[in-house]
Amino acid sequence: MSIPSVVLASEATQEQVLKAASLAFCADPFMRWIMPSAPEFLPGFMDMVGLFAAGVSVADSTTFHTEQFEGVAIWLKPNVHGDEEGTMAWIAEHVREDIHADLGYVLESMGNYRAQNEPCWYLSVLGVDPAFQRQGLGSVMMKHVTRIVDELGLPAYLESSNPDNISLYLRHGFEVVGQIQKGTSPVVTPMMRPAR
């Protein structure tokens, strides 16, 4: 397989990016803890990620995808945040009440780790359609933005919600800086990539 081009998402392609990300995260432990059933997850993931990051990232020209949407990456520049109030309102309405406290703790902890590492680029979502995984597309997406970040001399930060992905991030210079878990939640792993 030839190395695909990485292109900038636009308002016109935002829905396609979110659909591709939904496929990539369909078995993600953390996301499926939040939305365990298909009827919840399929529309819910797109709504939640759209509020949390994609809307502002697309507008800020920091969402990328491969030409055929096999892989997507949603980044936020330093001091840029998604619709946190809208995200919390969506959670209150759509997520089962028995995990609200644990989810609130995890999200607050994620925010605290990120705040400690600003100004930095924040990787909100990196995903590859399962039909195209294990072909190096995650690395292609990662290299595209870490090259930009390195040119700016800035650090980058992410939280891995799937332990299977940690090795990818380690290969691209990220270091584990903590671990977040509460109650029944899966482990979320904050990771930092120092400025170069």
Secondary structure, DSSP 8 states (H G I E B T S, - for coil): -----EEE--GGGHHHHHHHHHHHTTT-HHHHHHS-SHHHHHHHHHHHHIIIIIHHHHHTT-EEEETTSSEEEEEE-TT----HHHHHHHHHHHS-GGGHHHHHHHHHHHHHHHHHT-S-EEEEEEEE-GGGTTSSHHHHHHHHHHHHHHHHT--EEEEESSGGGHHHHHHTT-EE---B--TT---BEEEEE---
